[in-house]
Amino acid sequence: MALHRILTGALAGTILSSGALMAQDYPERSITMVVPFAAGGPTDTVARLVAEKMSTDLGQQVIVENVGGAGGTLGAGQVATAEADGYTVLLHHIGMATAATLYRNLAYDTLAAFDYVGLVTEVPMTLVGRSDLEPADLASLVTYVKENADTLTMANAGIGAASHLCGMLFQQALNVSLVTVPYQGTGPAMTDLLGGQVDLMCDQTTNTSEQIRGGTIKGYGVTTPARLEIFPDMPTVAEAGLAGMEVSIWHGIYAPKGTPAEAVERLSASLQTVLADPTLAASLAELGTAPSPATDGTPAALQAKLESEIARWEPVIADAGVYAD
């Protein structure tokens, strides 16, 4: 028995020391941050800002890898099956929650396939139109859309993308059905909006703010409870009576399920440091958003957000009857 106790104690000590060693040494090489959307899009923009800051804090490069397709589920699926060693993470947006309903044969279990690192930011959405669209303001647009719903087109970056979800809420709020034009990413959708090939789009300020400022598209409204500092003259959709359309595109960082707790804790601590960095706040402010509070850069905060958002979007998607498979 004495020998058993000695061996058991020695084994426990070895396990504890190996965990302490990982906590001390991790990361020893570069980390891949998978973004499940195309390069140059709004989520990619957020990811690259965060990855740059985390690289400095962690002392190792955080390399962004774009794995687009299937509304973000290809990239998420890749991370779900990646080696759970702390060197592959996922930065995903609200689509992480909506995919659980939009895709009825999803290759991974959204809540069970990942460990949680923390929330990053919540980006407002803007309702925008081509520069020569007739309505001059949001109130006029609401009337115009109701009267011309059968001829208007609304672009999005594909089923399950943030622009698709916001556009769906817009149509539900007005009780209309517009001609929806899905693209393979926000970039080509914005290109056609700029060229006047489509009429409307709903997208994140990280992708629309520069174009709105430049007058190459019309900014009609924001989907936040209050007006944005960068666009003080742009009304909220609630001001036009569009109930239920308040939505922001939150982003979080995940790791494959089974990632060592020490690695998750180190990543979360790094994220919290980055979220408190005033230079990151300044960069995001130019895009109409802000970092999440450092207190939200935790596994518990992200898990709670994901669970609540799945519960919120499931009935909305079911009511619309629009599925991706």
Secondary structure, DSSP 4 states (H G I P E B T S, - for coil): -HHHHHHHHHHHHHHHHHHHHHHHH--SS-EEEEESS-TTSHHHHHHHHHHHHHHHHHTS-EEEEE---GGGHHHHHHHHTS--SSSEEEEE-THHHHHHHH-TT-SS-TTTSEEEEEEEEEEEEEEEEETT-S--SHHHHHHHHHHSTTT-EEEESSTTSHHHHHHHHHHHHHT---EEEE-SSHHHHHHHHHTTSS-EEEEEHHHHHHHHHHTSEEEEEE-SSS-BTTBTTSPBGGGGT-TT---EEEEEEEEETT--HHHHHHHHHHHHHHHT-HHHHHHHHTTT--BPPGGGSSHHHHHHHHHHHHHHHHHHHHHHT----
